[in-house]
Amino acid sequence: MAEHDALRRAARVVLLDRQDRILLLHGYEPDDPSDTWWFTPGGGLEGAEDWADAARRELAEETGITEIDLGPVLWRRICSFPFDGRRWDQDECYFLARTDQEPDWTGGGTELERRSLTGLRWWTCEELLATRETVYPTRLAELLQRLLDEGPPSSPVRLETERA
């Protein structure tokens, strides 16, 4: 994997509604629509943007949601995965956020997002714990359960590196 300072920096959002459901996007490999997974909204920092600004921007671009209470950073992780013909090495920062706003997903976003996203949905923790579908990060159900049971950690938890 690349050196830490060469990693793409990506802000992700653990977005919860009043019922403590988490909003996840459904994506797929552009060259193989049968290869699908669920994941939190978010993406790479642009220019001099900070982590929080990137989290807000990406959430708005991917879900249409702009009315959020952005909370603390919950988790940090390094990951590496193949997607759209290249390998992505990322340093990810997961923010907690809450909203009463419903998503307005119209398949917008970047050209790559239009070629690789099929939609989004709210998940309960129980649904995540029971699903056999691929979800990233891979321990999201367990992490969400801990968050709901114990509240946010006092400082960001470093998750294990994931490499696909």
C-alpha positions as CSV (number, residue, x, y, z in Angstrom):
1,M,0.0,0.0,0.0
2,A,1.1,3.6,-0.6
3,E,2.8,5.7,2.1
4,H,0.4,7.3,4.5
5,D,0.9,10.8,3.1
6,A,0.2,9.5,-0.5
7,L,-3.2,8.2,0.4
8,R,-6.3,9.7,-0.9
9,R,-8.1,11.4,2.0
10,A,-11.8,10.6,2.1
11,A,-14.4,11.9,4.5
12,R,-17.4,9.5,5.2
13,V,-20.6,10.1,7.1
14,V,-22.4,7.8,9.5
15,L,-25.8,9.5,9.0
16,L,-28.6,8.5,11.4
17,D,-32.2,9.5,11.4
18,R,-34.5,9.9,14.4
19,Q,-35.1,6.2,14.5
20,D,-31.3,5.5,14.6
21,R,-31.4,4.1,11.1
22,I,-28.2,4.5,9.0
23,L,-28.3,5.8,5.4
24,L,-26.2,3.6,3.0
25,L,-25.6,3.9,-0.7
26,H,-25.8,0.9,-3.0
27,G,-22.9,0.7,-5.5
28,Y,-21.5,-1.7,-8.0
29,E,-18.4,-2.2,-10.1
30,P,-19.1,-0.3,-13.4
31,D,-17.7,-3.2,-15.5
32,D,-19.6,-5.9,-13.4
33,P,-23.0,-4.8,-12.1
34,S,-23.4,-8.1,-10.3
35,D,-20.5,-7.1,-8.0
36,T,-22.5,-4.9,-5.5
37,W,-22.0,-3.5,-2.0
38,W,-23.5,-1.0,0.5
39,F,-21.4,1.8,2.0
40,T,-21.6,5.1,3.8
41,P,-21.9,8.4,1.9
42,G,-18.6,10.3,1.4
43,G,-15.6,10.8,-0.8
44,G,-12.3,12.5,-1.4
45,L,-11.3,15.9,-0.1
46,E,-10.9,18.5,-2.8
47,G,-8.2,21.2,-2.8
48,A,-7.8,22.9,0.6
49,E,-11.0,21.5,1.9
50,D,-11.0,20.1,5.4
51,W,-12.5,16.8,6.5
52,A,-15.7,18.2,7.8
53,D,-16.3,20.4,4.8
54,A,-15.7,17.4,2.5
55,A,-18.2,15.3,4.6
56,R,-20.9,17.9,4.2
57,R,-20.2,18.4,0.5
58,E,-20.1,14.7,-0.3
59,L,-23.3,14.0,1.6
60,A,-25.1,16.8,-0.2
61,E,-23.8,15.6,-3.6
62,E,-24.7,12.0,-3.1
63,T,-27.9,12.2,-1.1
64,G,-29.3,15.8,-1.5
65,I,-29.2,16.0,2.3
66,T,-27.9,19.4,3.6
67,E,-29.7,19.7,6.9
68,I,-27.4,17.8,9.3
69,D,-25.9,18.1,12.7
70,L,-22.4,17.0,12.0
71,G,-20.9,15.4,15.1
72,P,-17.6,14.0,16.1
73,V,-15.2,11.7,14.2
74,L,-16.1,8.2,15.2
75,W,-13.6,6.1,13.3
76,R,-10.5,6.3,11.2
77,R,-9.3,3.6,8.8
78,I,-6.9,2.9,5.9
79,C,-8.3,0.8,3.1
80,S,-7.3,-0.3,-0.3
81,F,-9.6,-1.7,-3.0
82,P,-10.0,-2.1,-6.8
83,F,-12.7,-0.1,-8.5
84,D,-13.3,1.0,-12.0
85,G,-10.0,-0.4,-13.3
86,R,-7.6,1.1,-10.7
87,R,-6.6,0.6,-7.1
88,W,-7.8,3.1,-4.5
89,D,-5.7,3.6,-1.3
90,Q,-7.6,5.8,1.2
91,D,-7.3,7.3,4.6
92,E,-10.9,7.5,5.8
93,C,-12.4,9.6,8.5
94,Y,-16.0,8.7,9.6
95,F,-18.1,11.5,11.0
96,L,-21.3,11.0,13.0
97,A,-24.2,13.1,11.7
98,R,-28.0,13.3,12.4
99,T,-30.8,14.5,10.2
100,D,-34.5,14.8,9.9
101,Q,-34.3,15.3,6.1
102,E,-35.1,12.6,3.7
103,P,-32.7,11.9,0.9
104,D,-33.4,13.2,-2.6
105,W,-31.3,10.8,-4.7
106,T,-31.8,11.3,-8.4
107,G,-28.7,9.5,-9.6
108,G,-26.7,12.7,-9.8
109,G,-23.2,13.3,-8.7
110,T,-20.1,12.7,-10.8
111,E,-20.0,10.7,-14.0
112,L,-18.4,7.8,-12.1
113,E,-21.1,7.9,-9.4
114,R,-23.8,7.8,-12.2
115,R,-22.1,4.7,-13.6
116,S,-21.8,2.9,-10.2
117,L,-24.6,3.8,-7.9
118,T,-28.1,2.2,-7.9
119,G,-29.7,4.0,-5.0
120,L,-29.7,4.3,-1.2
121,R,-31.8,3.3,1.8
122,W,-32.1,3.6,5.5
123,W,-31.0,0.5,7.5
124,T,-31.8,-0.5,11.0
125,C,-29.0,-2.0,13.1
126,E,-30.9,-5.3,13.2
127,E,-31.1,-5.3,9.4
128,L,-27.4,-4.7,9.1
129,L,-26.6,-7.5,11.6
130,A,-28.8,-9.9,9.6
131,T,-27.8,-9.1,6.0
132,R,-25.7,-11.3,3.9
133,E,-25.0,-8.5,1.5
134,T,-21.5,-6.9,1.4
135,V,-21.3,-3.7,3.5
136,Y,-18.2,-1.5,4.0
137,P,-16.6,-1.1,6.4
138,T,-17.0,-4.8,6.9
139,R,-17.7,-4.4,10.7
140,L,-20.3,-1.6,10.2
141,A,-23.1,-3.5,11.9
142,E,-21.0,-4.2,15.0
143,L,-19.7,-0.6,15.0
144,L,-23.2,0.8,14.7
145,Q,-24.5,-1.4,17.5
146,R,-21.7,-0.2,19.8
147,L,-22.3,3.4,18.8
148,L,-26.1,3.1,19.6
149,D,-25.4,1.3,22.9
150,E,-22.5,3.4,24.2
151,G,-22.6,6.7,22.3
152,P,-19.7,8.2,20.4
153,P,-16.2,7.3,21.5
154,S,-14.2,10.0,23.4
155,S,-11.7,10.0,20.6
156,P,-11.7,8.4,17.1
157,V,-11.3,4.6,17.1
158,R,-8.7,3.3,14.6
159,L,-10.2,0.5,12.6
160,E,-8.1,-2.3,11.2
161,T,-6.8,-1.8,7.6
162,E,-9.0,-3.3,5.0
163,R,-7.6,-4.5,1.7
164,A,-9.9,-6.0,-1.0
